[in-house]
Amino acid sequence: MKPLVSAFNAWTCIVISLFAIVILSVIGSMFANGHHSMMGSTDDPTDGGKVATAVFGAVAVYGAFLLFCGSQAFLHRRQTSGGEIALR
């Protein structure tokens, strides 16, 4: 199987996805727990649970990106190490 994206793009996507998962998980947990920095103003949403659900949905999307890009990086590593069978 051949990779769909370049190795650079795959590793960039892995780094960005990991960063986004960590940051959005913290933000989502702050909304879920009603932290005062997220829910303390009059302009903030009133239902933190619904906002947390949306944020954790974004975490799931970034998790899917992470799986896809991780598989692409694995394919690049396997291709360059000679693990792929080539019929000539």
Phi, psi and omega in degrees: 000136181261145177292150180270332181238163181288164180296320179299314179296322180295314181289326176296317179296323178297313182296314180295319180295317178298316179298315181294321179297316180294309183296313181291329176295320177295314180297316179297320179291328176293319176293319182296325181270359179068039180301140186297333179287339179260334188239008189274343185264164177285341179272353182281159179294153181273331181250097181291334180295320179291322177294318179298323178297318178295319180293319178291335171295320176294325176298320178296321178296316178294330174295321176294319175301318181298317178296316180297311183291327175296320177292324178294319177295322177296318179296321177295318180294319180293323181292320182280338180272358176085018181280350181271137180278125179249123176266126182241000000 
